[in-house]
């Protein structure tokens, strides 16, 4: 039985492609989470007597807007990154373009920093809002 030998470069390209697919999938899921967070922050399910309620909710809404802007930027960066990969594959220059690999590593860092910051914000929102939900009337 003959086994196919994968060129190391092909393996790297597959990993790059899988990274970009994973990032796009994660961003899509984050967008769904943000829709829920926006609905939560704009709802009337909180105890109105909570000190600084509206100020805290406003601050969270501002942070969510920043996250939404970052998502747009990251989506555009991923699209540009994928286009560059496609162009290099067509020209067969991938083996000589080491700056592309460096760019990919920077994108990986950018994405994971963004993801870490989003998770931190989400946890803050849920911790705060979970504690001030209106109690059901008995």
C-alpha positions as CSV (number, residue, x, y, z in Angstrom):
1,X,0.0,0.0,0.0
2,X,1.4,3.3,-1.1
3,X,1.1,6.3,1.3
4,X,1.0,9.8,0.1
5,X,3.8,12.0,1.3
6,X,2.7,15.5,2.3
7,X,5.2,18.2,1.5
8,X,6.0,20.2,4.7
9,X,4.9,23.4,2.9
10,X,1.5,21.9,2.1
11,X,1.0,21.0,5.7
12,X,1.8,24.6,6.7
13,X,-0.6,25.9,4.2
14,X,-3.3,23.6,5.4
15,X,-2.7,24.7,9.0
16,X,-2.9,28.4,7.9
17,X,-6.1,27.8,6.1
18,X,-7.6,25.9,9.0
19,X,-6.5,28.7,11.3
20,X,-8.4,31.3,9.2
21,X,-11.5,29.0,9.0
22,X,-11.4,28.6,12.8
23,X,-11.1,32.4,13.3
24,X,-14.0,33.1,11.0
25,X,-16.1,30.5,12.8
26,X,-15.3,31.9,16.2
27,X,-16.0,35.5,15.0
28,X,-19.4,34.3,13.8
29,X,-20.2,32.7,17.1
30,X,-19.1,35.9,18.9
31,X,-21.4,37.9,16.8
32,X,-24.3,35.7,17.9
33,X,-23.2,36.1,21.5
34,X,-23.0,39.9,21.1
35,X,-26.6,39.9,19.7
36,X,-27.7,38.3,23.0
37,X,-25.6,40.6,25.1
38,X,-27.0,43.7,23.4
39,X,-30.6,42.4,24.0
40,X,-29.7,41.8,27.6
41,X,-28.1,45.2,28.1
42,X,-31.1,46.9,26.5
43,X,-33.8,44.9,28.3
44,X,-35.8,45.9,31.4
45,X,-35.0,42.9,33.5
46,X,-32.7,44.6,36.1
47,X,-33.6,45.9,39.5
48,X,-34.1,49.6,38.8
49,X,-32.9,50.5,42.3
50,X,-29.4,49.2,41.6
51,X,-26.9,52.0,42.3
52,X,-25.2,53.3,39.1
53,X,-27.2,50.8,37.0
54,X,-27.6,53.0,33.9
55,X,-24.0,54.2,34.0
56,X,-22.7,50.6,34.2
57,X,-25.0,49.4,31.4
58,X,-23.9,52.4,29.3
59,X,-20.2,51.5,29.9
60,X,-20.8,47.9,28.9
61,X,-22.7,49.0,25.7
62,X,-19.7,51.2,24.8
63,X,-17.3,48.2,25.3
64,X,-19.5,46.0,23.1
65,X,-19.4,48.7,20.3
66,X,-15.6,48.5,20.5
67,X,-15.7,44.7,20.2
68,X,-18.1,45.0,17.2
69,X,-15.6,47.4,15.5
70,X,-12.7,45.0,16.2
71,X,-14.7,42.2,14.7
72,X,-15.1,44.1,11.4
73,X,-11.3,44.9,11.4
74,X,-10.4,41.3,12.1
75,X,-12.8,40.0,9.4
76,X,-11.2,42.4,6.9
77,X,-7.7,41.3,8.0
78,X,-8.6,37.6,7.6
79,X,-10.0,38.3,4.1
80,X,-6.9,40.1,3.1
81,X,-4.7,37.3,4.5
82,X,-6.7,34.7,2.6
83,X,-6.4,36.7,-0.6
84,X,-2.7,37.0,-0.2
85,X,-2.4,33.2,0.3
86,X,-4.5,32.6,-2.8
87,X,-2.3,35.0,-4.8
88,X,0.9,33.4,-3.7
89,X,-0.4,29.9,-4.5
90,X,-1.3,31.1,-8.0
91,X,2.2,32.5,-8.5
92,X,3.9,29.7,-6.6
93,X,5.8,32.1,-4.4
94,X,4.7,30.8,-1.1
95,X,8.0,29.0,-0.4
96,X,10.0,32.3,-0.7
97,X,7.6,34.6,1.1
98,X,8.5,34.3,4.7
99,X,6.9,37.6,5.6
100,X,3.5,35.9,5.0
101,X,4.3,33.4,7.8
102,X,5.3,36.2,10.1
103,X,2.1,38.0,9.2
104,X,0.1,34.9,10.0
105,X,1.7,34.6,13.4
106,X,0.9,38.3,14.1
107,X,-2.7,37.6,13.1
108,X,-2.8,34.6,15.4
109,X,-1.7,36.8,18.3
110,X,-4.1,39.6,17.4
111,X,-7.0,37.1,17.2
112,X,-6.2,35.5,20.5
113,X,-5.7,38.8,22.3
114,X,-9.1,39.9,20.9
115,X,-10.7,36.7,22.0
116,X,-9.2,36.9,25.5
117,X,-10.5,40.5,25.8
118,X,-14.0,39.5,24.6
119,X,-14.2,36.6,27.1
120,X,-13.2,39.0,29.9
121,X,-15.8,41.5,28.9
122,X,-18.5,38.8,28.6
123,X,-17.7,37.5,32.0
124,X,-17.8,41.0,33.5
125,X,-21.2,41.6,31.9
126,X,-22.6,38.3,33.0
127,X,-21.3,38.6,36.5
128,X,-22.7,42.1,36.9
129,X,-26.1,41.6,35.3
130,X,-26.6,38.2,36.8
131,X,-26.5,39.8,40.3
132,X,-29.1,42.5,39.5
133,X,-31.8,40.6,37.7
134,X,-35.3,41.3,38.9
135,X,-36.7,38.6,41.1
136,X,-40.0,37.1,40.1
137,X,-42.9,38.4,42.1
138,X,-44.1,35.9,44.6
